[in-house]
Amino acid sequence: MIINNDVSELKRQNNMLAKINAYVANNKAKNGEIHMPFGMIDSKSMAEFYSDLFSYAPCILKDAIHQGDVFERFKLTLKFAFSILHNFTF
């Protein structure tokens, strides 16, 4: 379990959640629809987004290069693909 102890980061995240809640509440009050403001949620650039997705590539794919067995390389390639999916969830 990862616990964030950085107070400034926690305050930033709390402020962002408060802004999102206010946006959703205002939108619901205006027209009864709820639209999530995805632009407010993540302020990363596309370069930062993709570099985070492929952050496990060096350690996993380096091991795949040095494996002689085709099946082991295939498993490590799948491991890399699942690491991308894992990074999509955060």
C-alpha positions, 0 to 999 in steps of 0.5 A: 500500500502506498501512502502519500505523506507529502502535505502540499501534494495532498492539499493540491489533490484536495483542492482539485477534488473540490473544484471537480465537485463544484463543477459537477454540482453547478452543471447538475443545477443548471441543466440536470446533466452530469459531465466530468471535466476531464480537462481539469482532472489531469494537467499533464502534457501528452509527452508526460502521459506517454512517458508515464505509460512506458515507464516500465519499458527499460527494466522489463524489455531489457530482461526480454532481450537477454532471455534466450527462450522465446516463450520467456520473451513472450511472457515479458512482453505481455508483462510490459503490455499489462504494465501499460494497462496498470499505468492507465488506471492512475 
